[in-house]
Amino acid sequence: MACSCSTGCSSETATNPALLDPRWRRALWIALVLNAAMFGVELVAGLQAGSVSLLADAVDFAGDAANYGLSLAVFGMAMVWRSRAAWIKGATMFAYGVFVLARAGWTLHTGSVPEPLTMGVVGFVALLVNTGVAVLLYRFRSGDANMRSVWLCSRNDALSNLAVMGAALGVFGTGSAWPDLGVAAVMAALAISAGTSVLRQARGELAGLPSRVQGQGHVH
């Protein structure tokens, strides 16, 4: 059943009072801003340094920013809008994963080697941001499934940043683009897989809604 202000939302917040904690919403807003900013930073840095793994990590930041935004809005949205938002997010993740793979193929074709210093520095900054967000959300790690997943997402993202830094070391040590391309391929494949999963679930949710609900965008 879709969540409305008089039914689903009130019952869910009643059973999960932490959702009403202003510190939770404030933490999500901070995480949203930081992840959106790092998406822009890694996108520009990845293009300038010729690093495909930085571009792949950028999509992870974009996906996280979308997750935080949806977590902030989900209790005020009807199911149809949540599913539509999820569909857009899934399509974006899938498309960006394909873009990263295409960029990796182009890099392989041209034989260009990324600039390892930029990769390492930006990867380290991303690691600091994800660590900071994880610490910020640490107090909410024992909340409901959504709250716990948000914290785990930030914690696990640090592994991607370490992978980018490892790729930078590999590029520096070998003078080859292969470490960067290898990390990028794995991250892009994960983005495509996640995007496909989200698209499939969103389509299923939309297909299960009455046609009048899909047209109106709310549930009575």
C-alpha positions in Angstrom: 0.0 0.0 0.0 1.2 3.5 -0.8 2.3 5.7 2.0 0.0 8.6 2.7 0.2 11.3 5.4 -2.8 9.8 7.2 -1.9 6.1 6.9 1.4 4.5 5.9 3.6 7.4 7.0 2.2 7.8 10.4 2.3 4.1 11.3 5.8 3.7 10.0 7.1 6.7 11.9 5.3 5.5 15.0 7.0 2.2 14.9 10.3 3.8 14.0 10.5 7.0 16.1 14.1 7.6 15.0 12.7 8.6 11.6 11.4 11.7 13.3 14.8 12.6 14.8 15.9 15.9 13.2 19.5 14.7 13.5 18.7 11.8 11.0 17.3 14.2 8.4 20.2 16.6 9.0 22.7 13.8 8.5 21.0 12.8 5.3 21.1 16.3 3.9 24.8 16.6 4.7 25.4 13.2 3.1 23.4 14.2 0.1 25.3 17.5 -0.5 28.7 15.8 0.0 27.9 13.0 -2.4 26.5 15.3 -5.0 29.6 17.5 -4.7 32.0 14.5 -5.0 30.1 13.3 -8.1 31.0 16.6 -9.8 34.6 16.5 -8.5 35.3 12.9 -9.7 33.5 13.4 -13.0 35.7 16.4 -13.9 38.9 14.9 -12.4 38.2 11.6 -14.2 37.8 13.3 -17.5 40.9 15.5 -17.1 43.1 12.7 -15.8 41.8 10.2 -18.2 40.9 7.8 -15.4 38.0 5.5 -16.0 38.0 4.2 -12.4 37.4 7.8 -11.2 34.5 8.1 -13.6 33.1 4.7 -12.3 33.4 5.9 -8.7 31.6 9.1 -9.7 28.5 7.1 -10.6 28.6 5.5 -7.2 28.5 9.0 -5.6 25.6 10.0 -7.9 23.7 6.8 -6.9 24.3 7.5 -3.2 23.1 11.1 -3.5 19.9 9.8 -5.2 19.5 7.3 -2.4 19.8 9.9 0.3 17.4 12.2 -1.6 14.8 9.4 -1.9 15.3 8.5 1.8 14.4 12.1 2.7 11.4 12.2 0.4 10.0 8.7 0.5 7.6 9.1 3.5 5.8 11.9 1.7 5.5 10.2 -1.7 2.9 7.9 -3.0 4.1 4.5 -4.3 3.7 5.5 -7.9 6.1 8.4 -7.5 8.6 6.3 -5.5 8.5 3.7 -8.3 9.0 6.3 -11.0 11.9 7.9 -9.1 13.4 4.5 -8.7 13.0 3.8 -12.4 14.8 7.0 -13.3 17.6 6.2 -10.9 18.0 2.7 -12.2 18.0 3.9 -15.8 20.7 6.5 -14.9 22.8 3.9 -13.2 22.6 1.5 -16.1 23.4 4.2 -18.7 26.3 5.5 -16.7 27.7 2.0 -16.3 27.5 1.6 -20.1 29.2 4.9 -20.5 32.1 3.9 -18.2 32.5 0.6 -20.2 32.5 2.5 -23.5 35.0 5.0 -22.1 37.2 2.1 -20.9 37.0 0.6 -24.4 38.0 4.0 -25.9 41.0 4.3 -23.5 42.1 0.8 -24.4 41.8 1.6 -28.1 43.8 4.8 -27.9 46.4 3.4 -25.5 46.3 6.4 -23.3 47.5 6.2 -19.7 45.7 8.0 -16.9 47.5 10.5 -14.6 48.1 8.6 -11.4 48.7 11.6 -9.1 45.2 13.0 -9.7 43.7 9.6 -9.3 45.4 9.1 -5.9 44.6 12.5 -4.6 40.9 12.5 -5.6 40.5 8.9 -4.5 41.9 9.9 -1.0 39.5 12.9 -0.8 36.6 10.6 -1.7 37.8 8.2 1.0 37.7 11.0 3.6 34.2 12.0 2.5 32.8 8.5 2.6 34.5 7.9 6.0 33.0 11.1 7.3 29.5 10.3 6.1 29.8 6.8 7.7 30.8 8.3 11.0 28.0 10.8 10.7 25.4 8.0 10.2 27.0 5.6 12.7 24.5 6.4 15.4 21.6 5.3 13.2 23.2 2.0 12.2 20.7 0.1 14.4 17.6 1.7 13.1 15.2 0.2 10.6 16.3 -1.5 7.4 16.4 1.7 5.4 18.5 3.5 8.0 20.9 0.6 8.4 21.3 0.2 4.6 22.2 3.9 4.3 25.0 3.6 6.8 26.2 0.3 5.3 26.2 1.9 1.9 28.5 4.7 3.1 30.8 2.3 4.9 31.2 0.0 1.9 31.8 2.9 -0.5 35.2 3.4 1.2 36.2 0.1 -0.5 35.6 1.6 -3.9 37.8 4.6 -3.0 40.6 2.2 -1.8 40.3 0.4 -5.1 40.7 3.6 -7.0 43.8 4.5 -4.9 45.1 1.0 -5.6 44.6 1.5 -9.3 46.5 4.8 -9.1 49.4 2.9 -7.5 49.2 0.3 -10.2 49.3 2.8 -13.0 52.2 4.6 -11.4 54.1 1.4 -10.8 53.5 -0.2 -14.2 53.0 2.8 -16.5 50.0 1.0 -17.9 46.3 1.8 -17.9 45.3 -1.8 -17.1 45.0 -1.3 -13.3 42.6 1.6 -13.9 40.7 -0.2 -16.6 40.3 -3.3 -14.4 38.9 -1.4 -11.5 36.6 0.6 -13.8 35.3 -2.6 -15.4 34.3 -4.1 -12.1 32.6 -1.0 -10.8 30.8 -0.4 -14.1 29.5 -4.0 -14.1 28.2 -3.5 -10.6 26.5 -0.3 -11.7 24.8 -2.0 -14.6 23.8 -5.0 -12.5 22.3 -2.7 -9.8 20.6 -0.5 -12.4 19.0 -3.5 -14.0 17.8 -4.8 -10.7 16.2 -1.4 -9.8 14.6 -1.1 -13.2 13.1 -4.6 -12.9 11.7 -3.9 -9.5 10.3 -0.5 -10.4 8.6 -1.9 -13.5 7.1 -4.6 -11.4 5.8 -2.1 -8.8 4.3 0.2 -11.5 2.7 -2.8 -13.3 1.0 -3.8 -10.1 -0.7 -0.4 -9.6 -4.1 0.4 -11.0 -4.0 2.4 -14.2 -5.9 5.3 -12.6 -3.2 5.5 -9.9 -0.4 5.5 -12.5 -2.2 8.4 -14.3 -2.9 10.5 -11.3 0.3 9.8 -9.3 -1.4 9.3 -5.9 -3.5 6.8 -4.0 -6.8 7.7 -2.4 
